[in-house]
Amino acid sequence: MYIIKIQGTSKISDYIQIRDNEFTLVAYFKAGRPGKALEECGLTSSKDELMAVIQTLDYGVIKEIHLHSKF
């Protein structure tokens, strides 16, 4: 899977995209509240892993992630 952090503008929030290996969009949510969004997307079991990645991820970087749980 892949994760991307997208920088917003003054009127548009920053967003996170999570995509599968075929680069199909799996989750799309505001970067300001990732914990709640991950639960709503069904990624609760990987929440801690993803929160750590989101906090350190730079804008515009596509990072490959390997989740311990299957989505």
Summary of the structure (lengths in Angstrom):
residues: 71
radius of gyration: 11.3
end to end distance: 9.6
largest distance: 35.8
contacts: 185
relative contact order: 0.27
helix: 28%
strand: 27%
